Structure formats: C-alpha cells, structure tokens
Amino acid sequence: MPALSPSQIQLFRHNGFLRLPSVLPDERVEELKNAIWQDINNEVEPVVRNADGQVVRISNAIDRAPIFYQVATHDLVLDPLESLLGPNIELIKNRHNHATLRTKTEKEGGLHRDVKQWSRTIFTIIFYLEETNLENGCTRIVPGTHHLPGTGGSLYDMAWANELNDQILPVPMPKGGMLVIDSMLVHGPGKNTTPDTRMSMTMGYHSVDEINDVPNPKRVVVRGDGIYNGNDQNY
Ligand SMILES: O=C(O)CCC(=O)C(=O)O
C-alpha cells in the first residue's frame, strides 16, 4: 500500500509541504544527535561557524558516520517519498546534506527557496532532532509559493516576497518529525529565543533523471534503479 494517500499527495502538490505521517524512532534520533554532537565538538570539516566562531553546521553529512545515511534512507522517509517521486529516487549530495544547530546567537534565518526554477525542483526533507516550536524557532513557510515564478538570481531574492509577509506560517514539529517541502516553497527557520539548541538535518531528493545516462557522483540512487530511457539508442 502506498505510504501517502491520494489526499496527502494532492495537498502536498497544492500547498508545497507535508508533515510526514511518521516520526523517526527515538533511538535513531538519539544516535544521530550523538554523531552530530561528536563532529561539532571535534570540529570535523566541512563545517559552518556563526559570528562567534562556534560550529553551527556540519556539511557533507552522508559521508560521515553511517547513521546519517541510515536516517536519510530510512523506510519512514523513502516510503512516503516514493508516493511523491515514484519508484526511482536519488539523494542529492551537493544541496543540503547538512545538520544544523540553531542557538540563541543566530538571527532568524532568511526566507528563501532551495532551487531557482520549478522545472528543476527537488524535494527537501527537514528532520527535526529536537521538538521545534515558536520559542525555539520552528520552520516558517509561505504555503503555495512553489507555484510562483522562478528566480534568475539569489535564492533569497524574490521580488514579490515582501508582499507575502502576512502569509508566513510557523510549522511546529515534534522530535523525530519530518517535513517534506517542494524546494521552490518559500521557507526559513525562525529565531531560537531559548537557551537550548534546536537541531535538525536537511536532505534533498529527486526522481532519477530518466534521460540522463552520465553518472553523477553528486547523486546516490537510494531506492529503485538508475534507469535510462533516452531515445538515442532506438532511432
Ligand atoms: O531548519 C529549518 O527550519 C530550515 C532549514 C533550511 O532551510 C535548510 O536547511 O536549508
């Protein structure tokens, strides 16, 4: 049976986001958090630092401890993704593929998209490793904006975005919860006003490109096959 119902799929396509129906098992979340803390504390490159020099992001997550890849390809992730992307799915190594710590020091994250054009969109999954709410800066989205025109410039630069400030919605999530968004959806993290951390991991996925037969080392087939269906072999 498909992991998502036709109504859930339709809502995702209409609104550009969907809370995945399941929550990751707690022991997987704890294992992942431990691995993230270990690499943050040991400052294992590549990392991103805040203005105080503190490591707040570890990049290239899936080439770190096996738990990163295990969570990114868990059945609770790939089953619903299969409902949205079909049977052949790639994990993208050069967009997202990071774990982030948001603390009181960071400003509210700017609203942005993850890709420039709707014909090249990907699907982003944000894995919440701690509960997120209004106080610790849950993700903010503007529903339906994945249907608005693409951008030629910065992913933060959308000429019409200011008109939509009143339409921003917060999306609180439980620990272990997962939010899938169409990456054209305007979104961004809120401000963490608490003394605690707000830890998350972000991954990007795509259907296998059936008309590309050039192996792409920045993509990993995580479900199904790397099919090729170009017509250059059957004139
Ligand atoms: O954590 C969030 O709320 C947003 C994450 C995000 O936009 C990203 O990782 O690119």
The ligand as an SDF file (V2000), in Angstrom:
LIG
                    3D

 10  9  0  0  0  0  0  0  0  0999 V2000
   15.5750   24.2560    9.7010 O   0  0  0  0  0  0  0  0  0  0  0  0
   14.7660   24.9380    9.0760 C   0  0  0  0  0  0  0  0  0  0  0  0
   13.7420   25.3840    9.5890 O   0  0  0  0  0  0  0  0  0  0  0  0
   15.0100   25.2860    7.6250 C   0  0  0  0  0  0  0  0  0  0  0  0
   16.1830   24.5590    7.0830 C   0  0  0  0  0  0  0  0  0  0  0  0
   16.6370   25.0730    5.7700 C   0  0  0  0  0  0  0  0  0  0  0  0
   16.0750   25.9510    5.1620 O   0  0  0  0  0  0  0  0  0  0  0  0
   17.8390   24.4550    5.1970 C   0  0  0  0  0  0  0  0  0  0  0  0
   18.4970   23.6220    5.8390 O   0  0  0  0  0  0  0  0  0  0  0  0
   18.1410   24.8120    4.0210 O   0  0  0  0  0  0  0  0  0  0  0  0
  1  2  2  0
  2  3  1  0
  2  4  1  0
  4  5  1  0
  5  6  1  0
  6  7  2  0
  6  8  1  0
  8  9  2  0
  8 10  1  0
M  END
$$$$
